[in-house]
Amino acid sequence: MVAVFREPVSAEEIKQQARDFGADLVGIADGAALDENPAPGFANRPSDITEHDNGRIIVLAKHYGSGTTRIARWDERHKYYNDELTLTMLEEASLNLVYWLEDKGYPAIIVPPTHTDPWAYQNDPDEHLTTLLSLNHAAVEAGLGSLGLNLQLLTPEFGPRVMLSAVMSSVDCEVDGIVPDRLCRGPECGRCLSACPGDVVGHWERDWPACDRYRSPHGFAQLTDHLQNIFDEPDSGRKLELLRSEHSFNLWQSILRGAGVITGCRRCQDVCPVGEDYARFLQDALEEIPEDTPEKATRLAAMCRAEAAGDMPPAHDAQRRWLGLKAGGPAE
């Protein structure tokens, strides 16, 4: 781009515009830092998406509504639908920011939280497909918070109860960088592990393929399973029952709006005590965790003993950059 067509734009002006468009939190990461430190398990870096406009990754966050968060059931369609509307608002804010940047002379591109690479699909509905970039890691690089035990982003304002989007742009402005604070207490807290209906939370890691069945309860894997059950049913009457079943109805509804496909279980986010919103809106409804079991408590206790002995798992070492500092100690 020719400099004469560009207006000077500061980081604070960009953040204010994003907030005016509806974002609750905004941070700006250095694209080169994400190129040099790719998120574990993610194939793409910013420069793999575009070689021209990857200099800045502007991360936008919108918090979930507290009313639906107070509903303890993970498989509640009210939550799916409300979260889908939150995503719509976040997408609109991101698109408005793209056009605002382009009006200033800076090409930009949205990196949404739901877009996966279709070329990576290998005809296995149960395979976990990552998004083009890890927005959780990008958000840490943009100074919005740190990762938790299950690798979800934690923010001081809303804990993990945010949805993320990003805008990549060639705009040259100040970046935020990683904030050193570690917000997660790890297995000493362990509420995310205790509450998980699929028991997919590990020691600074997550079983993503198993989690996908809950994060997208009416998604592609469930659709293919249901269609296979219909095709394989030899009894024509039973086949018709399956076709007209509640499961078919839920899948149809989800296809219409994306609720239950691109939104789903967020129980681990709901019960996390990090965030100013937890004591204000959520604690009275979510303090008890009915999904907890003695087996989960035993696993958490073993993790605590291992960490006290300095025996950190490989997953922790892989995520070290994005977990923050231990209080009063060196970087972990």
Protein Blocks (a to p, Z undefined) as FASTA:
>chain_A
ZZklpccddfklmmmmmmmnopabdcdddfklmmmmccehiabdfklmpmklmmbccddd
ddddfklmmpmbfblfklmmmmmmmmmmmmmmmmmmmmmmmmnopacddddfkbccfklp
goiakbccddfbdfklmmmmnopaccdfkopacdfklommccddddddfbdcddebjafb
dfbgbjmnommmmmmmnlpacehiacfklmmmmmmmmbmklmmmmmmmmmmpmblklmmm
mmmmmklmmmmmmmmnopoklgccfklmmmpmgdjklmmmmmmmmmpcfkbcfklmmmmm
mmmmmmmnopacfklmmmmmmnopaehiacZZ
